[in-house]
């Protein structure tokens, strides 16, 4: 997410004020309207276990974004994406249904003010928080208001304080749902080859109604109170994330280790989750590859499952292993293969299921 504007406006103003004899100055060119996007096609194979038949499917995703700078520090963004407008966790479309056409919706519509030490964003925007998919699926774009303040000096200890007010479900008569939270992140060098980033955040959800919630897309496994009109637990999430980067294996093989932990103080039990990931390699140039192994455990009410990962059929109450390899065959194309092995974390029958995804994505 390129923001630039020439200084011709200032130059033109000075030129006009000088009262030169060569007529009116040439007006500056209008700001550049920039477009970007990506297209991804996926083959997916799933095992169900318990004697149920396995199944496969083909999935596509198309996203087209627009950026318009009103001035150097003020930018308007919008993005069209495929997918179900009622599902915040996915922009994918499964091919089928007798060749029905694909649906599009706006998944980003925001205005950003970016100053050197602080910034504001409003509307529906990309997630400003440092995160893994334990709490925030990569397709979830909060709506409301966000802000940041940075501190420190480049080359030393630097940090960012990010605040977020998230309108979850607006309704009349003060029965809407929202979230208010903040995260502080600190980054520092630990020698010539090491860099450490640590972040801590607290997110307080107020879910006052489930009238507009859909079981398969929003509830996704969190426990409900008797009558199924409210969650059994509140969601007051303490989140700690640590990332360690090491460059000692050479430019093409950076090492990254990520740990993420969440505790929900609004639940009496089944309230903890964590994730650990190891990445080796990079995918910035043709011929490069990156490998990843990840493991995660999430208890039933550790987080609000409506916005967590949707990589498997379990939105919460899961244990998952993930092995992935990415490669760049040509500029602008990324190939990915990912294998998930997962099972319920709290269940009498804890049989593993598998999901294999093969992706080809082009960016433009």
N, C-alpha and C positions, 0 to 999 in steps of 0.2 A: 504494500500500500504505500510518484515522482512529483514533487511539488516545486515549481519554479516559475518565476515571473520576472521579466526583464525590468531594468530601471529606466526604460524609455519614457514612462509617465513623468518621472521627476525631471528628466532631461528636457522634455517638451515644455514643461511648465517654466523652467528657467529660460528657455529659448523664447517663449512668448513674452515673458516679462521684460526681456532685453529690448523689445521694440525694434527688432531687426527689419531691414527694408526688403526682405525677400518674400514677404507674404506669410500666411499662417503656417505653423509647423506641421509636419506630417504626423498625423495621430499615431499612437502606438498600436501595434497589432493586438487583436483581441487575445485573451488567454486561450491556451490550447486545451481543447476538449480531448481527453485521452481515453482510449478504450483498451481493455485487456480482458482475458478470459481463459478458460480451459475446457477441454472436452475429454471425458473419460469413458471407456468401455470396459466392462468387467464380466468375467466368467466366474461363477460361484458354485461350489459343490458342498452339500451339507449332509451330514449323518444325523439321524434323530435318536437312535438307540431305542431300547425297550421294544424292539420288534417293529417299530414304525418304519415305513419305506424311506429311503434316502431320496434327495431331490437336488436338481441343479437349476440354474437360471442365468439369464444374461441381463445385465444392468447397464444403463447409461446415465451420464450426468453431463449437463452443459451449463456453464456459468458465463455471463457476459457482464463485465463491470464498466462503469463510467466514472471518471474523475474530472471535476471542473474547478479550477482554482479561481475564486473570486478575487483574491489577491495572494501575495506570497504566503501568508500564514493562515488563510481562510479557504477551506476546501469543501466542496459538496461531493458526496459519493452516492452512487446507486448501483445495484447489481440485480440482474435477472438470473434466476436459477430454476432448473427443473425440479420436480418432486411435488409431494403433497404439501400444500400450503398449511395444512393443519398439523404437520409433523415437524417439530423444531429440530430434530436430531438427524434428519437425512434430506439430501437433495437428489437422491437416486430414484430412478424409474425402472421398474422391472418390465422388460419387453414382453408383450403378449396382448391379451384382451382383444383378439381379432384385429390387430394392427391399429388400435386407437391412437389418435394423435397425442403428443406429449403436452403436459400442462406446465406453465411457467408462472412464477410469482416473484415479487420483490423480496429478497432476503436481506438486502442492505439498502437503507435510505437514511443518510445522515449528513450532518454538517460538522466540521472539525475546525477548531481554532488551535493552532500549534505555535507556541512561543518557545524560545530556547529553554526556559526553565519550568514551564507549565503548559497545560493544554486542557481543552474541554471538548467534549463530543456529545451530541444529542441526536435522538432518533432511534433507528435500528442499526446497529454498528457491529463491527468485528469485536470479539472479546478482547478487552484491554488487559486482562489478567494473565500472569504467568501460570500455566496449568498443564496438566496431562488430561487424558480422557477419563480419568477416575471421577472427576467432578464435572468436567465440561467436555461434551462431545465437540469435535472440531467444526461441526455444522451449526452449532447453536450460536446465534448472534443476539446478544441482549438488546432490549429496547428500553429506553429511558434516558438517563444522563450519566456520563462518566467524566472523571477529571483526573489529572495527574500533576504531581510536583516532583521535580528531580533535584538532586543535591549531590555534592561531591565534585571532584575534579577528574577529568580524563587521565587515565594512567594510574590513578590511585583507587581509593574506595569510592564507588558511586552507588547511588540508590534512587529508587522511585517509590513514591507513595501514590497509590491508585485508589480512587473511590468510585463506587458504582451504586446507582439507584436503578433497580431493575423492575419495570412494570411487568408483572407476570400475567395478570388477568384483571383488566379494568372492568368494573361493574358499577351500577348505581347503588345508592343507599349504603355506601361505605362497606360493601361486601367484597370489594376487589382484593387481589392478592399482589404482594410485591416483595422485594428483597432490598435491604440496604447492607452494604459491606465495604470493606477496605482491605488492601493488601500492601505491605511494605516489602520491597525487594532490595537486597544489597548485593553488589558484585565487586569482587576484588581479585587481584592477582595473588597467587601463592607460589612465587618463584617464576622462572622464565617460561616454564611449560605448562603451568597449572593455572586454571581460573575457576573460582568457586562463586556460585550464585545461590543465595538463600532467600526464601520468601515465606512470609507468614501472613495469613489472612483470616478474617472472621466474617461470616455471611449469615445474616439473620433474616430468614424467610417468615412471612406472615401469609399463610395460605388460609384464607377465610372461607373459601367456597370451592367445591369441585363440580359445580354445575356445568362448566364448559370443558372439563377434563375428559379425555378419551382413555379408556383402560389400556389399550394396546400401544398408545402413543405418548401418554402423559403419566398415568399411574405407574405402569411398568414394574410392578412387584413390591412397591412400598405397602406396608400394612395399613388397612383402613379400620376406622372405628366402627362399632355396630351400626348398621344402617347404611354403610358405605357412602356417607355424605361428607366425610371428613377424614383426614389422615389420623391414624392412631398416635403418631408422634409429631412433635414440633421439629423444625429443622433449623438448628443454630450450629453452624458448622465452623469448627476450627481446623484450618488447613495449613500444613507445613510442607514446603517443597524445597529440595536441595538438588542442584545440578553441578557436577564436577566435569570440567573439560581438560583433556590432556593432549598436547601436541607433540609429544616426544617420539611418536612412531613415524613421523614424516608428514608432509603436507597432505598427501592423499589419504592418510589413515588416521584422522583425528578420533580420539576416544571420548565418548560422553557417557556418564553414568547419572541417572535421574532417579530420585526417590521422592515419593509423594505419600502423604499421610493425612487422613481426615478423621475427626471425631465429632459426632453429633451429640451435643449436650442436651438437646431437646428430646432424646429417646432414652428410655429407661434401660434398654438392653439392645443387643444386635445393632450397635451404633458406631462401629469402627471399620475403616477400610484402608488399604495401602496398596501401592504399586511400585515396582522397581523395574527399570529398563536399562539396557546396555546397548549402545550404538558404536559401531566401528566402521569407519570409512565416510565418504561424502559422495554427493551426486550433483556436482556443479558443472562438470565437463563430460563430453563423450568418452566412453570407456571406463568411467568410474563406477564403483559399486559401494553400497552401504548395507551392513548387516545389523539386525536388531533381534535381541531376545528380551521378552518382558514377562513378568509374572504379577498378577494382581489378585487380591482377595477383597470382597466387599460384603459386609453383613447387610441384612435386609433394610435397615433404616440408617445406614451410615451416611447416605447422601440423598438428595432429592433426585430420584431416578429419571424424572422427566427430562433432565438436562445432561445426564451422564452418557457414557459410551453406548453405541448401538452396534458394536462390532459382532455381537452374538445375539442369540434369542433371549438372553437373560439381561434385564436392565439393572438388576441388583441381586443380592443373594447369589454370588457367583465366586468361583475360583477359576482362573484362566491363565494358560500359557500361550505365548505368542512368539512365533518365529517368522521373521520377514527378511527379504532381500530386495533391494532396489538397484536399478541400473539405468544408465543413460546411453542408449545406442546411438542417437544423433541429437544435435542441438534442438531443444524444445520438446523432447519426448522423454517420458519417464515410464519404465516398466517395473512392475512390483508384483511379487508373489508373497502371500501371507497365509500362514497356517495357524488357526486357533484351535486349541484343545481346551474344553471348558466343561464345567459341571456345577450343579447347585452346591453352595457351601453349607447350608443348613437344610438337610432333607434326609429321609430314611433311605432313599435310593439315590446314590451319587455317581451314577454312571457317566463317564466322559462322552461328550459329543465333539464332533470336529466340523470345522468350516474352512474351506480352502478358497482363497480369492486370488485371481490373476487379473491384474489391471494393466491397461495401456492408456497413458494420459498425454495429451498434447496441450501445451500452453502457448498463448499468443497475445 
